[in-house]
Amino acid sequence: MSQPEKLSMNQKKYLRGIAHGLNPMVMIGANGVTESLMAELESTLSHHEILKIKIAVDDREDRKKVVDHILQETGALLVQSVGKTCVIYRQNEETQLPLPKK
């Protein structure tokens, strides 16, 4: 099963339900996005498939740029972005989290 190019509303709803109970696994602070942060993010995403990320940046546009950079670098899909928290998803080869059909 391969990573979808885009998530349908049904799939996003399903993933939001799973992410609701998760605590943020990655926190991006004052140092912003560094190489070590991206390596940790890649490792965590490979293991968990779905991640909740807390971004401690006050400006909304800067947070959006950080999220866009993360999505581009990891190949993950954005599930949800609310305030300073976002949820991303990247399907593994042997997925533990099969998505519902469209």
N, C-alpha and C positions, 0 to 999 in steps of 0.2 A: 504494500500500500504506500503510495507516494504522497508527499506534502501537497495539499491543495494550493492553488494559486491565490484563492480568495475564500474567505469563510462566508457561508450563507448566514442569514439572520438566525435560523434554527440552530446552526452549529455554534454561533456566538452565544446564544442563550444557554445552550448546554454547557459550554466552557465557562461562562460567567457563573453558573450554578456551582461548578466544581471549584472555581477560584474563590468564591465567596468565603469559604471556611479557611483559606490559606493565609498564613502570615507572610509578609514580604520576605523573600529569600535573599534579595540583593538590594542594597541601599546605596544610592549614588549621592555622595556628599559634596563638599566644597571643592574637592580635587577634580570633580567632573568625571568624564569618561577617559580612563587611562588604559594602557595596554594590559596591565594586570587585572583590571576590572573586567575587560572584555574576555580575557582568558578564563576568569572565574565564571563569568556569565555563560560562556560557551560550554564549559564543563557542567555547570548546573543545569543548563537547558538540555544537554544531551541525556542527562540522567532523569530529569523530571518531566520533560515535555511542556509543561505549563508553569509559568513563573509569574509571581506578583513582584513588582519592582517599585520601590519607594524612591522618588527623586526629590532631593532637598534643594530645589532651585525655585526661587520665588517668581521669576518672570515666566509667564505662560508660554511665550514664544520660544524662550530658551529651553523649557521642558519639552516642547514639541520637537525642537531640533535634536535634543538628546534621544527622544523616543525614535525619531526617524533614523538617526544614525545607528542605533541599536538594531532596529529592524533590518536595515540595509546590510550591516555587518554580519548578523547572525542568520539571515534568511528566515526569520520568524515572522509570524503574522500577528497583528494587533487584534486582541480580543476586546479590550476595553481600556479607556483612559479617563479617569475621574480625579480631578484635582492633582495631587502630587503622586498618585498611584496609578500604575498601568499594569495590565496583564497581557503577556505575550504567550504564543503557542508555536511550537515547532514539532511536527510529528517525527518520531523515530522510525527506523526500519522495522523493528519488532515492537510496535506500539502497545502500550499498556492502556491507552486512552483512545479507543476507536471512536471516530466521529460519526454522528448520525448522518444518514443520507440526506442530502439537501433538505 
